[in-house]
Amino acid sequence: MDEIQRPGALYQQVAAAIREAITSGEFPPGAPLPSEAQLISRYEVSRPTVRNAVAALRSEGLIEVIHGKGSFVRDTASPAVTLDRSVTLNSSGHFTTHPGSTWDPEQEPTTYRTKTIATTSALLQLPEGEPLFGCDRLLTNPATGTRLLHTALIPFSTAQDTPLADAPDTEPSAIYEVLTKSGHKLWWSETVRARMPLPDERTSLQLPDATPVIHTLRITHGTKDAPLILEELRTSGDRAQLSYRITADSRDASSAPSAPDSPRHEIPRLDKYSRCGDG
């Protein structure tokens, strides 16, 4: 029996004691938490107190509940998947994105028509209400089970007179080739943030309790730095990490953007158009 002699509500004291047992290694990552009866006996408290303590630890992300099996200590080891966010162009004019691992489609891409709202209109530098093609993809990494949601938003003005008008579900790397063939010199900016998931994201990504999502927004810029498409990626904050190649920008970061002389493929740029940890 562990004596509880701490300030605060009794369930908070029990939660603190269990937390110490987790951080000390007594309850290692992946191990089942003792049963309610065992915790009640160990700390000499009531069942509601134990349940409130476990609920508090779940909200902190230290414990996850697997239905039909019980409560387990969350594994806080290094993320299982690394997403390489670089873009390259080979001598044949083909673009390649490097996710860093294999991703299989969980279902067929969903295409639809939508319009810009306040956030997307600002990112795409278009008035609100401008028509867009949308394409949603749900992908799974077969090695780890990690899921990823990818959304591409293509303005009608970008797709006009290109194959994208008839095939908005084109893969991103192929979209880049279409835009290049249309005369654009491309570069990319990307922002990254962590946030708590919306209910539909939590369901689609199969996220455990108290797990944030990594949310990236990538803009493909063309000639005269005009935004051409917007891509959104969402995945598990405790299962995945992002990797970038960062290169020095030859122009003065304080100057106004200008059209590059040749395609740029490294992201993020070290200027005001690229931010990490933007919340």
Secondary structure, 3 states (H helix, E strand, C coil): CCCCCCCCCHHHHHHHHHHHHHHCCCCCCCCECCCHHHHHHHHCCCHHHHHHHHHHHHHHCCEEEECCCEEEECCCCCCCEEEECCEEECCCCCEEECCCCCCEECCCCEEEEEECCHHHHHHHCCCCCCEEEEEEEEEECCCCCCEEEEEEEEEHHHHCCCHHHCCCCCCHHHHHHHHHHCCCCCEEEEEEEEECCCHHHHHHHCCCCCCCEEEEEEEEECHHHCEEEEEEEEEECCCEEEECCCCCCCCCCCCCCCCCCCCCCCCCCCCCCCEECCC
